[in-house]
Amino acid sequence: MHRHRIMISAAVAAAAVGLVPATAQAAEPTPPAAATGKAGATGKAGAARAELRKSPFFSPADRSVTAKGQAGGKASAQGGANAAAGDPHLSVEMGASHTTARGIMLTAYVMTISDLPTAVAVDVDWGDGNKQTEVVLSDSDYPFLHLNHTYAEVGAHKVTLTAKDVRNDLTTTNTLDVVVSGSEFTPHTPTRLLDTRDGTGAAGARPVPAYGTTRVKVAGTRGIPAGVSAVALNLTATNTKAAGHVSAYAAGTERPATSNVNFAAGQTVPNLAIVPVSEDGHIELSNRSDGTTDLLADVTGYFTRSAAAGYTSLTPTRLVDTREGLGTRRGPASGQSSFAVQIAGAGGVPPKGVTAVALNVTVTDPREAGHLTLFPSGQPAPTTSNLNFTAGQTVANSVIVPVGPDGRIEIRNGSWSGADVIVDVVGHYSADGKAAYLPVAPTRLHDSREWWQVKSFDFLHQRIPAGKSAPEAAVVNATVTNTGGSGHLSIAPDPNTQQQYDRGTATTPHPPQSSNLNWTKGATVSNLAQTGTGPDGIVDFWNRSWEPVDVVVDLFGIYDRR
């Protein structure tokens, strides 16, 4: 009796090299450039098969259903009764791992027991209407088939592999359920999940202690379903007793060295955060300061591994500037009142189909302290806030807000006096959006305090680690500190490649006209940015001030087109 195993052709193996996303994945077996003869095959194949069994998605060979002519039954990886009797045998085991937001690498181990070498046709039904066929020879010592596939939609898919041994009239079939790693966005009416001042979402009405942590339930509460992968929150620190910052992360994971909200003693500071959610549906907020602080968390949407709304990045475009009468009447927004903003069809946003919009909102020259609240038109103003300010302050915050059925949003000035409002659109969510979200473990990409400050009217270019191709957008938190004067930070895609920078041939980009965060002398200020990236995934951080500043960049996720 001869034992033969299937070998993929060298051409197919070369095509199977896939892009590894920024998120960590299980190790994948790597096919050799070519396999000739049987020397050392047992050890090599055995090690590769052991790795296959560690795949995030795995279906063992004993789930194969094998048929010979009209008779069928289950076969084991060793061939079962057929192998013992000396009859031909065919079985397959399958594993898959993530490569991109909607992509997988499928690895199949196909084993035959046959008297003669035979051609075997391998048909793969990817479960989305796409199929592919490989014709391979069984006489090989490296029995692995490696194929990449990208789905049009996120979510769950069933892969069916059918191997046909024509010579021995055998067919075996195995299936594998996979869920791609990307997530899509569902907007949520702004709702408060946490307020330590009154005990909402917390174990009692008390501030978070110095260097303490509060755990917040996200999935399964306030209309948020189970199984969410990330949540969009407006986090606010208030009643702060000492300077510090807040770190937000998935519950049960190690606290990262990144920050989401930076504050000084006595400040009230908000910031948007997109936070990974643990499998049990919780996040953790850590107060990294020497004093107590109260924390608020308002949800505006969540991400799930099922089809919803994909993201489309836009060149930052100004929609509203009350100082000029752009997008609304000219003059400060009146206190204790709301005004509408047209979103659909404005600033590159499609006229139909948009469920939510990503904005950067700035308040300047407010007459008194207060806050802004953004919400979809056609609804009453919620009791949440997006941006807090003091008299005379210029402050910005990123906002994700659902769009009303008439294509508009409302902005309410919760102060008792007027304030000027500026709104820049940076992206939108819709069923037609092609980019899915991949949360990553919060990672510090750059800290100029360890290198050198960003010079006046100069820029820092930072490549986003996202595999071989540039993502649609990156979710970063930018912090400016050690400021010698007033200024603002502008974030924009860079048109150069990293190779051009390495070779000294990069051209100087033009700074954008929009701004992402504003500061005064001696302040430490942060803001989330959902920024598009250049052709090589590079983002520029422009210091628009007369003094050098330190810039810190933390990465929280990417929007992947594939």
Disulfide bonds with the S-S distance in Angstrom:
none
